Amino acid sequence: MSKTISMCQGKGSLAHNNRKFLAKNIDSSRTKDNIVFVREKLDEAYIRLFGGAVERYNAKQKRADRKIGDYFKYLP
């Protein structure tokens, strides 16, 4: 038995994930019933969730190369 995994390559499509477009097979009269759980930029969510922990971690570090910098400068 083999197992497979799928993953996003590249940036992904926020328009798709947020449903900011209507495909031909969509009944637009029902879109008002859609539920949005979270619509937040990735960098804002990261800072909200981990910002305090990163600050506390960096405050303990004596060597600059051990400090956590800006993760988002590496994103395309």
Biopython code that builds the backbone (N, CA, C, O; Angstrom):
import numpy as np
from Bio.PDB.StructureBuilder import StructureBuilder

atoms = [
    (1, "MET", "N", (0.845, -1.167, 0.000)),
    (1, "MET", "CA", (0.000, 0.000, 0.000)),
    (1, "MET", "C", (0.895, 1.236, 0.000)),
    (1, "MET", "O", (1.793, 1.369, 0.831)),
    (2, "SER", "N", (0.637, 2.127, -0.938)),
    (2, "SER", "CA", (1.432, 3.354, -0.979)),
    (2, "SER", "C", (0.606, 4.527, -0.489)),
    (2, "SER", "O", (-0.621, 4.530, -0.587)),
    (3, "LYS", "N", (1.291, 5.510, 0.032)),
    (3, "LYS", "CA", (0.641, 6.708, 0.520)),
    (3, "LYS", "C", (1.147, 7.893, -0.284)),
    (3, "LYS", "O", (2.304, 7.922, -0.703)),
    (4, "THR", "N", (0.294, 8.849, -0.491)),
    (4, "THR", "CA", (0.703, 10.047, -1.203)),
    (4, "THR", "C", (0.407, 11.265, -0.345)),
    (4, "THR", "O", (-0.389, 11.220, 0.593)),
    (5, "ILE", "N", (1.060, 12.326, -0.690)),
    (5, "ILE", "CA", (0.843, 13.583, 0.005)),
    (5, "ILE", "C", (0.744, 14.674, -1.050)),
    (5, "ILE", "O", (1.462, 14.645, -2.049)),
    (6, "SER", "N", (-0.122, 15.611, -0.834)),
    (6, "SER", "CA", (-0.193, 16.739, -1.760)),
    (6, "SER", "C", (0.152, 18.005, -0.998)),
    (6, "SER", "O", (-0.132, 18.125, 0.194)),
    (7, "MET", "N", (0.759, 18.936, -1.691)),
    (7, "MET", "CA", (1.119, 20.193, -1.058)),
    (7, "MET", "C", (1.127, 21.291, -2.090)),
    (7, "MET", "O", (1.232, 21.043, -3.291)),
    (8, "CYS", "N", (1.016, 22.485, -1.612)),
    (8, "CYS", "CA", (0.999, 23.654, -2.481)),
    (8, "CYS", "C", (2.419, 23.939, -2.957)),
    (8, "CYS", "O", (3.367, 23.908, -2.172)),
    (9, "GLN", "N", (2.551, 24.210, -4.220)),
    (9, "GLN", "CA", (3.834, 24.646, -4.756)),
    (9, "GLN", "C", (3.667, 26.086, -5.197)),
    (9, "GLN", "O", (2.729, 26.409, -5.926)),
    (10, "GLY", "N", (4.547, 26.936, -4.771)),
    (10, "GLY", "CA", (4.419, 28.345, -5.106)),
    (10, "GLY", "C", (3.616, 29.074, -4.042)),
    (10, "GLY", "O", (3.521, 28.626, -2.900)),
    (11, "LYS", "N", (3.041, 30.202, -4.432)),
    (11, "LYS", "CA", (2.330, 31.056, -3.488)),
    (11, "LYS", "C", (0.958, 30.526, -3.116)),
    (11, "LYS", "O", (0.444, 30.860, -2.048)),
    (12, "GLY", "N", (0.355, 29.716, -3.959)),
    (12, "GLY", "CA", (-1.029, 29.328, -3.720)),
    (12, "GLY", "C", (-1.938, 30.412, -4.274)),
    (12, "GLY", "O", (-1.465, 31.351, -4.915)),
    (13, "SER", "N", (-3.206, 30.293, -4.039)),
    (13, "SER", "CA", (-4.144, 31.272, -4.572)),
    (13, "SER", "C", (-5.078, 31.749, -3.470)),
    (13, "SER", "O", (-6.033, 31.061, -3.110)),
    (14, "LEU", "N", (-4.793, 32.934, -2.939)),
    (14, "LEU", "CA", (-5.664, 33.479, -1.902)),
    (14, "LEU", "C", (-7.051, 33.774, -2.452)),
    (14, "LEU", "O", (-8.042, 33.661, -1.731)),
    (15, "ALA", "N", (-7.128, 34.154, -3.730)),
    (15, "ALA", "CA", (-8.440, 34.411, -4.334)),
    (15, "ALA", "C", (-9.273, 33.131, -4.316)),
    (15, "ALA", "O", (-10.482, 33.181, -4.089)),
    (16, "HIS", "N", (-8.638, 31.993, -4.553)),
    (16, "HIS", "CA", (-9.352, 30.718, -4.514)),
    (16, "HIS", "C", (-9.755, 30.383, -3.082)),
    (16, "HIS", "O", (-10.905, 30.027, -2.822)),
    (17, "ASN", "N", (-8.818, 30.497, -2.166)),
    (17, "ASN", "CA", (-9.099, 30.141, -0.780)),
    (17, "ASN", "C", (-10.154, 31.052, -0.157)),
    (17, "ASN", "O", (-10.960, 30.600, 0.657)),
    (18, "ASN", "N", (-10.156, 32.324, -0.531)),
    (18, "ASN", "CA", (-11.115, 33.277, 0.015)),
    (18, "ASN", "C", (-12.381, 33.364, -0.820)),
    (18, "ASN", "O", (-13.306, 34.098, -0.472)),
    (19, "ARG", "N", (-12.431, 32.624, -1.914)),
    (19, "ARG", "CA", (-13.596, 32.589, -2.801)),
    (19, "ARG", "C", (-13.966, 33.989, -3.288)),
    (19, "ARG", "O", (-15.126, 34.396, -3.223)),
    (20, "LYS", "N", (-12.961, 34.718, -3.778)),
    (20, "LYS", "CA", (-13.202, 36.058, -4.296)),
    (20, "LYS", "C", (-13.600, 36.030, -5.770)),
    (20, "LYS", "O", (-13.675, 37.084, -6.402)),
    (21, "PHE", "N", (-13.847, 34.887, -6.311)),
    (21, "PHE", "CA", (-14.283, 34.777, -7.699)),
    (21, "PHE", "C", (-15.458, 33.813, -7.746)),
    (21, "PHE", "O", (-15.657, 33.028, -6.819)),
    (22, "LEU", "N", (-16.225, 33.866, -8.802)),
    (22, "LEU", "CA", (-17.340, 32.939, -8.967)),
    (22, "LEU", "C", (-17.104, 32.097, -10.208)),
    (22, "LEU", "O", (-17.002, 32.627, -11.314)),
    (23, "ALA", "N", (-17.018, 30.799, -10.026)),
    (23, "ALA", "CA", (-16.875, 29.871, -11.149)),
    (23, "ALA", "C", (-18.226, 29.726, -11.848)),
    (23, "ALA", "O", (-19.261, 30.111, -11.306)),
    (24, "LYS", "N", (-18.203, 29.174, -13.038)),
    (24, "LYS", "CA", (-19.434, 29.030, -13.829)),
    (24, "LYS", "C", (-20.467, 28.128, -13.153)),
    (24, "LYS", "O", (-21.669, 28.303, -13.353)),
    (25, "ASN", "N", (-20.006, 27.174, -12.362)),
    (25, "ASN", "CA", (-20.933, 26.213, -11.754)),
    (25, "ASN", "C", (-21.426, 26.635, -10.365)),
    (25, "ASN", "O", (-21.978, 25.809, -9.639)),
    (26, "ILE", "N", (-21.241, 27.887, -9.985)),
    (26, "ILE", "CA", (-21.642, 28.384, -8.669)),
    (26, "ILE", "C", (-23.011, 29.057, -8.746)),
    (26, "ILE", "O", (-23.274, 29.855, -9.646)),
    (27, "ASP", "N", (-23.860, 28.729, -7.807)),
    (27, "ASP", "CA", (-25.155, 29.399, -7.683)),
    (27, "ASP", "C", (-24.938, 30.627, -6.798)),
    (27, "ASP", "O", (-24.886, 30.511, -5.573)),
    (28, "SER", "N", (-24.811, 31.799, -7.419)),
    (28, "SER", "CA", (-24.454, 33.011, -6.680)),
    (28, "SER", "C", (-25.506, 33.418, -5.649)),
    (28, "SER", "O", (-25.193, 34.163, -4.720)),
    (29, "SER", "N", (-26.731, 32.952, -5.790)),
    (29, "SER", "CA", (-27.760, 33.307, -4.803)),
    (29, "SER", "C", (-27.506, 32.626, -3.453)),
    (29, "SER", "O", (-28.091, 33.024, -2.446)),
    (30, "ARG", "N", (-26.654, 31.621, -3.419)),
    (30, "ARG", "CA", (-26.389, 30.898, -2.171)),
    (30, "ARG", "C", (-25.090, 31.328, -1.496)),
    (30, "ARG", "O", (-24.796, 30.868, -0.392)),
    (31, "THR", "N", (-24.310, 32.197, -2.131)),
    (31, "THR", "CA", (-23.021, 32.573, -1.549)),
    (31, "THR", "C", (-23.172, 33.374, -0.262)),
    (31, "THR", "O", (-22.240, 33.425, 0.540)),
    (32, "LYS", "N", (-24.316, 33.995, -0.052)),
    (32, "LYS", "CA", (-24.541, 34.732, 1.200)),
    (32, "LYS", "C", (-24.503, 33.791, 2.410)),
    (32, "LYS", "O", (-24.298, 34.237, 3.539)),
    (33, "ASP", "N", (-24.698, 32.502, 2.174)),
    (33, "ASP", "CA", (-24.689, 31.521, 3.258)),
    (33, "ASP", "C", (-23.287, 30.984, 3.578)),
    (33, "ASP", "O", (-23.121, 30.198, 4.510)),
    (34, "ASN", "N", (-22.288, 31.407, 2.809)),
    (34, "ASN", "CA", (-20.921, 30.944, 3.051)),
    (34, "ASN", "C", (-20.445, 31.393, 4.433)),
    (34, "ASN", "O", (-20.819, 32.465, 4.911)),
    (35, "ILE", "N", (-19.630, 30.575, 5.059)),
    (35, "ILE", "CA", (-19.072, 30.889, 6.367)),
    (35, "ILE", "C", (-17.577, 31.141, 6.189)),
    (35, "ILE", "O", (-16.870, 30.321, 5.603)),
    (36, "VAL", "N", (-17.104, 32.269, 6.693)),
    (36, "VAL", "CA", (-15.686, 32.600, 6.648)),
    (36, "VAL", "C", (-15.144, 32.427, 8.056)),
    (36, "VAL", "O", (-15.581, 33.115, 8.978)),
    (37, "PHE", "N", (-14.200, 31.520, 8.229)),
    (37, "PHE", "CA", (-13.628, 31.277, 9.548)),
    (37, "PHE", "C", (-12.565, 32.311, 9.880)),
    (37, "PHE", "O", (-12.633, 32.958, 10.925)),
    (38, "VAL", "N", (-11.582, 32.471, 9.000)),
    (38, "VAL", "CA", (-10.501, 33.434, 9.209)),
    (38, "VAL", "C", (-10.083, 33.969, 7.852)),
    (38, "VAL", "O", (-9.897, 33.213, 6.899)),
    (39, "ARG", "N", (-9.939, 35.268, 7.782)),
    (39, "ARG", "CA", (-9.380, 35.893, 6.576)),
    (39, "ARG", "C", (-8.346, 36.886, 7.078)),
    (39, "ARG", "O", (-8.671, 38.020, 7.433)),
    (40, "GLU", "N", (-7.098, 36.444, 7.103)),
    (40, "GLU", "CA", (-6.036, 37.251, 7.689)),
    (40, "GLU", "C", (-4.752, 37.006, 6.900)),
    (40, "GLU", "O", (-4.488, 35.890, 6.455)),
    (41, "LYS", "N", (-3.976, 38.043, 6.738)),
    (41, "LYS", "CA", (-2.692, 37.894, 6.047)),
    (41, "LYS", "C", (-1.780, 37.006, 6.882)),
    (41, "LYS", "O", (-1.829, 37.024, 8.112)),
    (42, "LEU", "N", (-0.950, 36.232, 6.195)),
    (42, "LEU", "CA", (-0.072, 35.283, 6.880)),
    (42, "LEU", "C", (0.872, 35.975, 7.849)),
    (42, "LEU", "O", (1.042, 35.515, 8.978)),
    (43, "ASP", "N", (1.486, 37.073, 7.428)),
    (43, "ASP", "CA", (2.436, 37.742, 8.320)),
    (43, "ASP", "C", (1.741, 38.330, 9.548)),
    (43, "ASP", "O", (2.313, 38.327, 10.638)),
    (44, "GLU", "N", (0.521, 38.832, 9.386)),
    (44, "GLU", "CA", (-0.222, 39.358, 10.538)),
    (44, "GLU", "C", (-0.603, 38.243, 11.507)),
    (44, "GLU", "O", (-0.528, 38.420, 12.723)),
    (45, "ALA", "N", (-1.007, 37.104, 10.972)),
    (45, "ALA", "CA", (-1.363, 35.965, 11.828)),
    (45, "ALA", "C", (-0.139, 35.463, 12.587)),
    (45, "ALA", "O", (-0.234, 35.142, 13.772)),
    (46, "TYR", "N", (1.011, 35.392, 11.913)),
    (46, "TYR", "CA", (2.242, 34.926, 12.554)),
    (46, "TYR", "C", (2.611, 35.841, 13.713)),
    (46, "TYR", "O", (2.922, 35.378, 14.810)),
    (47, "ILE", "N", (2.571, 37.152, 13.455)),
    (47, "ILE", "CA", (2.942, 38.104, 14.510)),
    (47, "ILE", "C", (1.961, 38.012, 15.676)),
    (47, "ILE", "O", (2.370, 38.035, 16.837)),
    (48, "ARG", "N", (0.676, 37.910, 15.371)),
    (48, "ARG", "CA", (-0.330, 37.805, 16.431)),
    (48, "ARG", "C", (-0.127, 36.548, 17.279)),
    (48, "ARG", "O", (-0.250, 36.591, 18.504)),
    (49, "LEU", "N", (0.182, 35.439, 16.624)),
    (49, "LEU", "CA", (0.310, 34.164, 17.337)),
    (49, "LEU", "C", (1.669, 33.970, 18.000)),
    (49, "LEU", "O", (1.751, 33.466, 19.120)),
    (50, "PHE", "N", (2.737, 34.370, 17.308)),
    (50, "PHE", "CA", (4.079, 34.036, 17.776)),
    (50, "PHE", "C", (4.948, 35.239, 18.110)),
    (50, "PHE", "O", (6.070, 35.069, 18.587)),
    (51, "GLY", "N", (4.458, 36.449, 17.870)),
    (51, "GLY", "CA", (5.279, 37.652, 18.075)),
    (51, "GLY", "C", (5.846, 37.764, 19.476)),
    (51, "GLY", "O", (7.034, 38.038, 19.647)),
    (52, "GLY", "N", (5.011, 37.555, 20.477)),
    (52, "GLY", "CA", (5.475, 37.651, 21.862)),
    (52, "GLY", "C", (6.527, 36.608, 22.196)),
    (52, "GLY", "O", (7.514, 36.911, 22.866)),
    (53, "ALA", "N", (6.323, 35.393, 21.736)),
    (53, "ALA", "CA", (7.283, 34.314, 22.006)),
    (53, "ALA", "C", (8.616, 34.595, 21.316)),
    (53, "ALA", "O", (9.677, 34.343, 21.888)),
    (54, "VAL", "N", (8.566, 35.111, 20.101)),
    (54, "VAL", "CA", (9.804, 35.437, 19.377)),
    (54, "VAL", "C", (10.546, 36.555, 20.110)),
    (54, "VAL", "O", (11.768, 36.490, 20.245)),
    (55, "GLU", "N", (9.844, 37.560, 20.577)),
    (55, "GLU", "CA", (10.488, 38.647, 21.326)),
    (55, "GLU", "C", (11.150, 38.131, 22.593)),
    (55, "GLU", "O", (12.281, 38.507, 22.899)),
    (56, "ARG", "N", (10.451, 37.268, 23.337)),
    (56, "ARG", "CA", (11.026, 36.708, 24.568)),
    (56, "ARG", "C", (12.252, 35.851, 24.252)),
    (56, "ARG", "O", (13.254, 35.910, 24.965)),
    (57, "TYR", "N", (12.171, 35.058, 23.186)),
    (57, "TYR", "CA", (13.303, 34.220, 22.785)),
    (57, "TYR", "C", (14.501, 35.090, 22.419)),
    (57, "TYR", "O", (15.616, 34.860, 22.886)),
    (58, "ASN", "N", (14.254, 36.097, 21.572)),
    (58, "ASN", "CA", (15.346, 36.967, 21.127)),
    (58, "ASN", "C", (15.970, 37.736, 22.288)),
    (58, "ASN", "O", (17.173, 37.995, 22.273)),
    (59, "ALA", "N", (15.178, 38.103, 23.288)),
    (59, "ALA", "CA", (15.695, 38.843, 24.438)),
    (59, "ALA", "C", (16.688, 37.997, 25.236)),
    (59, "ALA", "O", (17.589, 38.550, 25.866)),
    (60, "LYS", "N", (16.546, 36.694, 25.224)),
    (60, "LYS", "CA", (17.441, 35.798, 25.971)),
    (60, "LYS", "C", (18.747, 35.528, 25.231)),
    (60, "LYS", "O", (19.732, 35.122, 25.847)),
    (61, "GLN", "N", (18.767, 35.745, 23.924)),
    (61, "GLN", "CA", (19.933, 35.375, 23.124)),
    (61, "GLN", "C", (21.039, 36.415, 23.247)),
    (61, "GLN", "O", (20.792, 37.618, 23.172)),
    (62, "LYS", "N", (22.254, 35.932, 23.435)),
    (62, "LYS", "CA", (23.403, 36.816, 23.513)),
    (62, "LYS", "C", (24.084, 36.945, 22.145)),
    (62, "LYS", "O", (24.704, 37.966, 21.848)),
    (63, "ARG", "N", (23.964, 35.921, 21.332)),
    (63, "ARG", "CA", (24.582, 35.935, 19.994)),
    (63, "ARG", "C", (23.543, 36.343, 18.952)),
    (63, "ARG", "O", (22.434, 35.809, 18.927)),
    (64, "ALA", "N", (23.909, 37.282, 18.103)),
    (64, "ALA", "CA", (22.987, 37.799, 17.088)),
    (64, "ALA", "C", (22.565, 36.712, 16.100)),
    (64, "ALA", "O", (21.442, 36.738, 15.596)),
    (65, "ASP", "N", (23.468, 35.744, 15.816)),
    (65, "ASP", "CA", (23.136, 34.707, 14.833)),
    (65, "ASP", "C", (22.099, 33.715, 15.355)),
    (65, "ASP", "O", (21.574, 32.912, 14.583)),
    (66, "ARG", "N", (21.800, 33.757, 16.646)),
    (66, "ARG", "CA", (20.785, 32.872, 17.208)),
    (66, "ARG", "C", (19.406, 33.520, 17.276)),
    (66, "ARG", "O", (18.414, 32.850, 17.562)),
    (67, "LYS", "N", (19.346, 34.828, 17.012)),
    (67, "LYS", "CA", (18.071, 35.532, 17.084)),
    (67, "LYS", "C", (17.228, 35.240, 15.858)),
    (67, "LYS", "O", (17.745, 35.074, 14.753)),
    (68, "ILE", "N", (15.918, 35.179, 16.072)),
    (68, "ILE", "CA", (14.981, 34.951, 14.983)),
    (68, "ILE", "C", (14.676, 36.298, 14.354)),
    (68, "ILE", "O", (14.219, 37.227, 15.020)),
    (69, "GLY", "N", (14.941, 36.387, 13.050)),
    (69, "GLY", "CA", (14.703, 37.634, 12.329)),
    (69, "GLY", "C", (13.345, 37.640, 11.659)),
    (69, "GLY", "O", (12.383, 37.072, 12.177)),
    (70, "ASP", "N", (13.273, 38.269, 10.533)),
    (70, "ASP", "CA", (12.022, 38.399, 9.779)),
    (70, "ASP", "C", (11.866, 37.181, 8.883)),
    (70, "ASP", "O", (12.574, 37.056, 7.884)),
    (71, "TYR", "N", (10.945, 36.277, 9.224)),
    (71, "TYR", "CA", (10.702, 35.080, 8.431)),
    (71, "TYR", "C", (10.163, 35.423, 7.048)),
    (71, "TYR", "O", (10.371, 34.674, 6.094)),
    (72, "PHE", "N", (9.480, 36.539, 6.942)),
    (72, "PHE", "CA", (8.743, 36.840, 5.725)),
    (72, "PHE", "C", (9.591, 37.464, 4.635)),
    (72, "PHE", "O", (9.106, 37.648, 3.518)),
    (73, "LYS", "N", (10.831, 37.793, 4.918)),
    (73, "LYS", "CA", (11.678, 38.330, 3.858)),
    (73, "LYS", "C", (12.047, 37.234, 2.859)),
    (73, "LYS", "O", (12.517, 37.545, 1.765)),
    (74, "TYR", "N", (11.850, 35.979, 3.201)),
    (74, "TYR", "CA", (12.198, 34.873, 2.324)),
    (74, "TYR", "C", (11.039, 34.463, 1.411)),
    (74, "TYR", "O", (11.233, 33.692, 0.472)),
    (75, "LEU", "N", (9.840, 34.973, 1.683)),
    (75, "LEU", "CA", (8.687, 34.617, 0.860)),
    (75, "LEU", "C", (8.740, 35.347, -0.471)),
    (75, "LEU", "O", (9.185, 36.492, -0.533)),
    (76, "PRO", "N", (8.285, 34.690, -1.544)),
    (76, "PRO", "CA", (8.310, 35.350, -2.873)),
    (76, "PRO", "C", (7.328, 36.493, -2.949)),
    (76, "PRO", "O", (7.223, 37.148, -3.986)),
]
sb = StructureBuilder()
sb.init_structure("model")
sb.init_model(0)
sb.init_chain("A")
sb.init_seg("    ")
for serial, (resi, resn, name, xyz) in enumerate(atoms, 1):
    if name == "N":
        sb.init_residue(resn, " ", resi, " ")
    sb.init_atom(name, np.array(xyz, "f"), 0.0, 1.0, " ", f" {name:<3s}", serial, name[0])
structure = sb.get_structure()
